[in-house]
Amino acid sequence: MRKINELIWHCTATPQGRKTTVAEIDSWHKQRGWNGIGYHKVVHLDGTVSDGRPISKIGAHVKGKNTGTIGYVYVGGTDKAGKAKDTRTAAQKATMRRLTLEAIREYGLTKVTGHNQYANKACPCFDAQAEYADLLTMKNGMPNKDPAKLTSSRTLKGSAASGVGVLGTTATDAAAQLQPLVEISGYLKFAFIALTLVGLAFVVYAKLDDSGAFTEKKPK
Ligand SMILES: [Zn+2]
């Protein structure tokens, strides 16, 4: 398996609400002389996912940045007039967040970005690095391994509407709730050690006392 350290997000640059198939993207990319679809996953308008090029194969999605990266795309990215626009549906946002977290965990990604960070393009028409930064920071800190339950507050409204991954807490809330517990167990440990030491001191004192070391010598 090739080493992957970064996920780069794209849009298909198709008008809002228009469906696009993997076969269609495949034909566009073949017309460009590429070896078929250059993206590894496609997120459809309804939030479902299609596989594109196998992850094990190097993609064709960002000039000069295909080595060490994977490229995912969502369907959309322009308004009806063809002007760049973040057209992601609530279902797409929820799926994209889940896929991003899964990729971070599976491949140990250190970076999540958008095509626009490497080319003078609007693609993917949102700030992918900013939007998914929290997923990178919490990848090792969370006890909950189920990405569906790690929906952020930002996408909670959308995912609640679509019935995906509804949990009444956000990842950061969960971490905040855990923090006091960690502190309490720290105090308990300290108290236990302190009590043990005091106990030992008493035992030692009592022994010494028995031997008469701490009692006044009786006058002979
Ligand atoms: Zn792109």
Residues whose N, C-alpha, C, O or C-beta is under 5 A from the ligand:
A	BS01	ZN	W9 H10 C11 H61 H115 C123
